[in-house]
Every structure is written in structure tokens, then in C-alpha cells.
Amino acid sequence: MIAGAAVADFRERVRRPAYLLMLISAIGLGLIAVPPVDAHWSVLVIGGFRGRYTSGYVGMVTALTSALWLTLVGFYLVRDAVARDGRTGVGQLLAASPMRSWAYLAAKLASNVAVLASMTAVLAATALVLQLLRGESRAVDPVGLLLPFALVALPMLVLTGALALLFEATPVLRGGLGNVLWVFVWMVGAIGGQSPQAPLGGLGLRPVPLPAGASQDVGLGLMYVDEPLEVFDWPGLRLDAPFLLGRAVLVLLAVAVALAPALWFHRFDRPARPGRGPAGPEPRPVYRGLPRAEPRTGPGFGRLLAGEARILVAGAPLWWWLGAAALTLAGLALPRGAVLAVAWVWPVLLWSRLGTQPATTGTAAILGAYPAPRRRVLAEWLAGVLLAAALGAGAAVRMGFAADGPGLVAWAAGALFIPALALTLGTLTGAPRFFQAVYTALWYLMINDADALNFMGILRDGDAVTGPGPGAWAALALAGVTGSLLWTSFRLARR
């Protein structure tokens, strides 16, 4: 029964266009992991060197890349398995079947792992092709190529699939909070897991004999190098009993994590409280009060914008409003950068609704009949801009009194860009979790002094705003909104 349910769930997932896109992205990940021999980037730097492109090294570097990045992206790709059963009514059918909760969770784990493993299989095939194309070694060693995927990547992907299932089956983690939290969980694991002394082998980066004169520094991640790295002969993945035992324990731990929710998750056989489904909070039918279509005049669009603004903040609890008010007031008294960074991450769960509500509330057919759908999309974006302006008003007022023109211009560009990013990702994916993950990662990198991602303008070099500049972020915002309008028109034209 478990195997049949897992196969059926996997087949349902692979029929989606998103699955093909996911496999194509795996090919792109392989191209990054095994760059040309004269490239100025690398994902693995070992004492200032890289390994010769043999089967063993190519397999190891692509497996490590898989263990590092697919644990982040893969979590969000497989995270919707339980919620999808609740939305489609499959859960109610399962509730009437003799399948136990632990068996249901086991089937979902197997399906999650199958989806992630299929990406890894494409990455392994890409690695073989790249080994031959790079031309440093054309001797193919299938065992040397595939062993790192089995011992380095696969255990990490099993753990990722198990944690995605744990988040879905745990009430406090199944919503947007869990999506945001995973970014920080992943960062801690990605940094700590690179150490050879990490528990259970970490990401699987093992010590290797280094060439004479090489430093002991090992870096894993996309890194720029001034000159192409020198080459040494990779000795292959070092296997010993502690490492093999650690990987086996990691897989068993992942299975235990996936099955643990059976203690509190009772599938779909309990009546849900009002407003709450078996897989978490159901989206409210917020479009019941959608304003009627008005003539193409200013007042009509104003009422439409007001309606979209009410929809955007619908259901926000009192504590959220109190926090928003405190941040707005704090912006008048505290340094602009710190307050603005917090103020513009506070509404991340509300912004993530942009572009997704037709899919998440089941109102796509109703909204498809709306006489001016592009005006509605534009009003939806502007509602997000108004929310950004409201939360950042304190910081803007402070900059105005300080005659900080560059800061105000950067503030305006950020207020345009953030909702545009949410609208674009929501329109393309129909799910809020992708914006929640992408925006949280961008925000974290920005507050850690990544000038290239200074979309809020809080990073300064004297009075100048660092990074691409407000014009670039405003242009990206307009491009995102334009793309959302075109995609909406395309979908409506297909009906």
C-alpha cells in the first residue's frame, strides 16, 4: 500500500510543467558546479586548488553542490504534498481508507525523495557529459562518479524531504512562518555542515591530501576567483567505517523525523475547525467582497485599489498591527537602516499573497470573468506598494527631515520592487512559499552587506547608496509588473 501510494503521488507530480522546469534547473546547476577550466568561479576551492576533472572529482563536486543547494530549493518543491491532498479532496478519500497515518507519511516521504532523487539523477548525467566536454580526463569511472551521489547527496535529500513533511504536518510550521524559518535553518546547516567534524558527516565534505604549499582552507559555494585555480589529482572519496555509519544513521534519523508527526497528525479524518483545514489554515475566500467593475475612471480604480488593499491585509491579527505600528514609530527615532530592514520584512507573509490568491482561494474562474483583469493586477501591486509605504513611513519621514535625497529615492525604489517581486513570483507559481523563501534569502544577504542586493538602499558608502542603484531596482519592479500583466493576459487568452 505504501509503495503504491508513493508511486501514484510521484506520477502525479511529474505530470506538471513545473517538474520539467525543475529538471532543466538541475542541468543548470551542473554547469555551475563544473565550470570551464579557465573560469573565474568555482563552487569548491580546496586550499586554493581544484581537482582535475576526473569522474571521481566531477561526481564529488556536483554531489556536494546538490547537497548544498537542492536542500534549499528542494524543500520548497516538495513542501506542498499534504496540503495538495487537502485541496483536491484526495485527503477525504484517504480518510475513508484503512491506511494509517504512519503509512501515509511514509508514502509521502518516499514520493518526496523520488522527486529530489530524480533531480540528482539528471545532475549525475550532466556531470558525466561535462567531464567529457571539459576534456581533462575522458576515462569514465561509473563507481567513482556515482558513489558521491549515493553517500553525499542522497542522505541530505532524504533529510530534506523528511523535514518538509515534518513542517507540513506540524500546525505551527505548516504556514508561511515555516517557509521563512527554513531559510535560516538551511543557512545554519549549510555553514556548519561544511566542517569535516560536523555530526554524521555533515554535507559530506571529507578531508583530502592537499598538494605541497596548499592552505588548509576549504570553501564550498559559488565563489569568484581572480585567476583560474591550479589543479591537483583528486584522490577520490575517502571511505571509512565512521563516515559510512554516520550516513546510514542520517537516513534513519530522517525516516524517524518524517514518521514522528504520526503522533499528532491524523490525516484528514477529523472535522476541521472553522477556517482551518486538515493541512493548515485554508485561504479565506477574500474575493467575496471584490469591488464591482467600474468605468475606466479614476474613482473606479481608486475603489478597486482600496478593495485590493483590504484583501491584502485581511485576517492580519492584532499583534501584527501592533508590531507594524511600533516599527513605523520607531522609524522616526532610530537609525533608518536598521528600522527599515525590520519594517520591510515584517509583512513578508502578507506580500506573499500577491498574485497567488486566484489559485489559493479557488477563485480563478470568477476572476477570469472580471472585465478588466489587468487593472486588477495593477491594483494588486499598488496595494503592496501602499503596504510598503505604510510600514516604511517612519523611516521616510526621518530621511525627509534630514534632507536625505538619495535615501528617499532608494526608499521609493524599494517600495516598488518588493511588491513587484512578490506579484511576479506569485503570478508565475501560484504559491506564496516561493516569494517567502526568495525574499527572506535576499533580505538576509542584504543585511549582511551584500551591496549587489541593496534593494532597500540601507547600505551606504558615505552619502551614496551602494549597489546597482535605485534606478535598477525600479526598472526591475516595472519589468516584473509588466511580465505579470502579460502572463495574466496569456492565461486568459488560452481559456
N, C-alpha and C positions, 0 to 999 in steps of 0.2 A: 504493500500500500504506500509506504514512504517513497520507494523508488518511482512508482507510477505517478504520484503527486508531484514529485520533483521534476520528472521528465515533462509532464504536462505544463508545469509552470515555466520551465525553461523554454519550451517550444512557443509558448505564448509571448514570451519576452523577445525572442529572436525574430519574430514576425514584424516587429516595429521598425520604422525607419531610423529611430534613434540608435538601434543596435548596430546598424551598418555604419552610422557615423562614429560610433564608439570603436568599431574595429579599424576604421580609417585613422582615427586618432592614435591607435596603438602603433600603426606604421610610422606616423609622425614622431612618436616617442622614440622609436628605434633609430630614426635618422638623427635625432638629437644625441642619443646615447653613444652612437658610433660615428663621430664626425669625420670628415676627410682628414687625411694625415697632416695637412698643412693648416688645419683650422685653428682659430684663436679662441676656441672654447672647449670645455671638457666637462663631463659630469663626474669623473673620478680622477683625482690627482693624488698620486702616491709618492710622497717625498719629492715632488717636482717632476715626476716621470709619469708615463702611461705605459701600459702593457702593449706588446706587439699584438696586432690584430690576428691572433690565432683563434681557433674555435673556443678554447678554454677562456681566453680573456674576453672575447666578444660575448660569450654566454654569460660570464660573470658580470660585466658592466651593464648589460641590458637587464639581467635579472635584478641587480641592485636598483637600477632605475625603476623597474617595475615595482619593487618592494617599497621604494620611496614615494613615487607619485601615484601609482594606482591605489595605494591605501587611502589617499586623499580623495581622488576623483571617484574611485570605485565605490566608496561609501555612499555617495550621493546617487550613483547609478542604480544601486540595488536597494536603496532605502525604502522604496515605496511598495514592497511586496505585500505586506499585510494590509496596508491602507487601501491598496487597489482591490483586494478581495472584498473589503467592506463597501467600497463604492460601487462595484459591479454586481453585487448580490451573490457572488460566489461564496462569501463567508456564511450567508444564511443556509446555503446548501450544505456546506461543511458542518454547520452546527447540527444538522439533522442526520449526519453520518456517524458511524461508530469510531471515527478517527479521534484519538486522544490528543490533548494539547501538545504533549511532548513530541508525538509523531508529526503533527502539523509543523511544529518548529523545526524538527529535523529535516522535513521535506523542503522547507523554505531555506534552511542553511545550505542544503545540497544544491538547490537552484541558484542561490547567491554565488556559491563557489564555482558552479559551472559557468555562469556568466563571466565572472572575473577570470577564470582559467582560460576561457576562450580568447579573451584579450591577450593573455600571456602566451597562448599558443601562436597567435598572429605575430606577437613580438619576437618569439623564438624563430619563426620562419623568416621574419625580417632580418634578424641577426645573422642568419646563415647567408642570406643574399648579400648583406652588407660586408660580411667577411670576404666574400669572393670579389665584390666590387672594389673594395679598398686595396686589395692586391698585395698586402704584406705577407699573407700566408694563404695558400689555396688548398692546404691539406685539411680535409674535413674530419673532425673527430666528433661523431654524434654524441658520445657519452660526455665528453668534456663540454660540449655546447649545452646539453640539456640538463646536466646534473645541477648547475646553479639554479635553474628554474624550479627544479623539484625541491631543493633544500633551502634556497634563499627566498625566492619569490612566493612559492605556493603556501608555505606556512603563514606568511604575513597576510596573504589574501584570504586565507581561511579565517584568520582572526578578524580581518576587516568585515567579512560577511557576517561573522557571528556578532560583532559589535553593532553593525547596522540593524540586525534583528533584535538585539537587546534594546536598542534605542526605540525601535518601533513598538515593542511590546511593553514598554515601561511608560506609564502615564506622564510623568514629569519630563521625559526626554523625547516623546514622540512628536512634538510640535517643532516650531521654529527655534525654540531655545536649544533643543538638541542639535539642530543643524549648525547653529552658531558655535555651540560648545565643541563640536567635533573638530573644528579648525584648530582650536587651542590644544585639544587632546592630541591631534596629529602632530602639531609642532613639537610638543614635548617628546613624543615618541620618536619623531624623525631626528631630533637632535641627540637625545640620549641613546637611541638605538644604533648610532654610528660607532659607538665605542666597542672595541673587541671584548671588553669586560661587561657589556650590557647583559642583563638577565636573559637566559635562554637563547643566547646568541644574538639578541637584538635584531637588527636588519640583516645580519649575516655577513658583515664585513670582517673578514678574518685577517690576522697579521700575515705578512708575506716577507720573504727575504728581499731586502732592497739593495740596489746597486751601490757600489762604493761612492761615497760623497753625497748620497741622498739624505735628505732630512727625514725625520720620523712623522712629519705632518701628513695626515690623510684627509682629503676633502671630498665630500660627496654632495653633489648638487650642481646646478648649471652655473659654471664659473667661467669668467673671461680670463684668458692668459695672454700676456704681452707677446710671447713667441710660442710657436708650436712646441709642445712638450717633447722632451727626449724620451727614447723608447728603451724598455728593458724586456727581457723574456719572462713572461708571466709563468710562475711555476705550477699553476693550477690550483683549484680549490682544495685547501688542506682539510682533510677529514680526520677526526679523532672521535673517540667514544663520547666525551663530554658534549661536543658540538652536536653529534647525531642525536644523543639523548635529549638535549635541550630543544631541538627542533621537533622531536616527537612529543615532548611534554607541551610545547607551544600549541600544537594541533589539538591535543587532548584538552588543554585549557580552553581553547576556542570553542570546542564542542560543548564543554560544560557551561560556558558563558551563554551560548545560544539556547541551551535547554533550560537554563535557570529560570527564565520567565514562565515556564510551565507551572511554577508555584503560585503565580498570581494572574497569569494570562489565561482566560477561559474561552479562548477563541471568540465565537460570535453567538454563543448560546445563552447570554444573559441580556435581559432587557436593558437597553441603554437609557441613561438619564436624559431628560430633555436637553437638546442641543449638543449631545455627546454620543458619538458612535462607538462601535467596538474597537476601532483602531485610533481613537483620539477625538479631539474636538472637530466636529464637522463644520465646514464653512457655512456661515449663516446665509440665508437667501437674501442677501443685502440688496439685490436688484429689484425687490418688490416695490421699492419706492422710487425707482428711476424716473426722473422727470420726463414728461411727455415731450415729444419732438416739437420744437418751436420754429418759427420762421428764422431764417438766417440773419438775425439782427443781434445787436449787442446784448440787450436784456435777455433774449432767449439763451444765448450762450452763457451768460452770467448765471442763470438759473441751473443750467446744465453743469457748470463748473462747481456751483455750490452743492449740487447733488452728489457729484463725484467726490468732493471733499468730505461730505458726511459719510459716504460709503467707505472711504479710505480709513477713517478713524473709528468706524463703527465697532463697538464691542471692546474698545480700549478700557481697561479697568481704572479705578480711581487712583491706585498707586502710580500708574503710568502717567496720568495727568499731573499728579503732584510732583513727580520727578521731572517732567517736562517744564513745569513752572519754575522749579528750583534751578534748573540749568539755564533757563532764559534769564532769570535774575542774576545768577552767578556770572553770566557773561558781561554784566555791567560793571562788575567789580574785580574780577580775576583776569589774569593774562589771557589774551584772546585765543592763543593756540591750544592750550590745554582744555579750556572750556568748550571751544568749538569742536574739537576732536571727540569729546564725550557727547556733546549735544547732537552731533550728526551720526552717532552710532546708536543712540537711544531709540529712534524709530525704525530700526532695520526691519523688524517684523511687520510693521505697517507698510513700509515701502515695498516689501516683497510681495504684497498683494497686487501691485500694479501689473497689468497685463495678464494676470492669472485667473481672475475671478470668473470669466466666462467658462473656463474649464473646471475650476474647483467648486463652483456653485451649481453647475449643471444648467446654466442659463445661456449657453452658446447659441442655441436655436432661437431663443427670444431676442437676443441682442443682434443676431444676424438679420432680423427683420427691421431693426432700427433704421429710420430713413436717412440718418446722417452718421454712419459708423465712424468715419474718420474724424468728425468733430468730437465724437465721444472719446476716442483715443487721445486726441489732443487735450481735451478737458481732463482726462485721467492723469496725463503727465503734468499738467499745470497744477492739479490738486497736490501732486507730490512735491512740486516746486514750492507751493504755498506752505506745505508742512515743513520743508527745509528752512524756508524763510522764517517761519514762526519759531522754530527751535533755535535758530541761529540769530534771532533778532537782537538779543543782548550783546553778543559779540559785535554785530554790525553797528549798533549804536555806539559802542565804545570806540570802534575804529573811526566812526564819523566824527566824534568829538576830538579824537587825536589827529584828525586830518590825514588819516592813513589811506590815501587813494589806492595804492597798489593792493592793499589788503582788502578793500571793499570790492575792487574788480575781481580779485581771486575768489572772494566770498560768493559773488554773484555767479561766477562760472561754476563753482562747486554746487551751488543750489540748483543749477540747471542740469549738471552732469549726473548727480546721484540718482534722481528720479528717472532720468533717461536710461541709465544703466539698468535700473530695476524694470522699467517698462519693456526694454528690448529683450532682456533675458526672460521675463515673464511671458511676453508675446510669443517668443520662439519656442519655449519649452512647456508653457502651460503649468509650471510648477514653481512654487515660491522658494524651494530649497536651493536652487542654483544661485539665485541672487544672494541669499543669505550666506552661502559659502564663499562666493567670489568677492562680495563686498567686504566681508569680515577679513578675508586674507589681504585684500588691498589696503584696508584700513590699518591692519596690524603692521604691514610693511611700511606704510607711510609714517606712522608714529615712531618707527624705528629708523627714521632718517633716510628712507628711500626717496631721493629727490625726484626720480623719474615718475613717481606715483603721487606727487604732491598736489592732488586734485582739490584739496581744501585751501591751499595757499598758506598753510601754517608753518612751513619750513622756509626760513629766510636766510639770506646772506646779506647782512646789514638791513637795508630797507627793501632790497629786491627779493621778489618771490622766486625761489629756485624751481628747477624742473622745466617741463615743456612750456609753461606759462598759461594764463587764463584763456587766451585765445584758442589754444589747442584743446582744452577741456570743453570749452563752449562749442567748438566745432564737432567734437566727438558726441556731445549731447544732441546737437541738431541732426547729426548723421544717424544716431540711434533712433531718434523720434521719427525721422523720415523712413528709416528701414521698417519700423513698427507699422507706420501707416501703409507702406507698400505691401508688407506681409499680410496685414488685415484685408487690404483690397484684393490681394491674390486669393486668399482663402474664401472670401465672399464670392469671387468670380467663379470659383470651382463648384459652387453649390448650384 
